[in-house]
Amino acid sequence: MHARGWLVFGTLLAACRERYDDVELGDAGPGTIRCDPDDACKRLVGGTCLTPEPPAGCILTQDAAACYAWCPYELTWEGSRTNCAVAPGWCLAEIDNGLQNQLVASLPIVWRSWIGLSQAPGATDPTADWSWACGGPLLFENWYLQLDGDGVEDGTSQCAYIEAGTWSDWECVVPLPSVCQLR
């Protein structure tokens, strides 16, 4: 295994050592190792997200399966997607289950924030053609009572945001903060 700048701390240290017999000590002090960035052991360690860092100014939270960052900059959905991707390994957030949804909801989100879900251009069914910006399958949904506020798809509200743990759609050109995820 070659050191690529990823550091693993705390509880995952032993798991990574079991999997790799050539693990190297990292340069962040005792109890850290370098780990292959393609391995799951890179995601989270000892309550701290790993390098690479999220976009500057974003606030981190994580659990054993996911690492998220809330970014307070108000950008369009596309601008938010680009802002998350500026930091290597980060993407506009995918939420795959209820626990991840609770984790994102625990971020200090002041108001609505973009997540990585968008609808295909021209879609006329408010419940169809949604996909994650980074290509993951849509495994979980937590929509507010209705999409588009009135439940009528007019083709203009095709990007999703989260607010108080529930999702809704809005026009993609509206500037909002965003939630990024370490992939």
Secondary structure, 3 states (H helix, E strand, C coil): CCCCCCEEECCHHHHHHHHCCCCEECCCCCCEEECCCCCHHHCEECCEECCCCCCCCCEEEECCCCEEEEEEEEECHHHHHHHHHHCCCEEECCCCCHHHHHHHHCCCCCCCEEEEEEECCCCCCCCCCEEECCCCCCCCCCECCCCCCCCCCCCCCCEEEEECCEEEEECCCCCEEEEEEEC
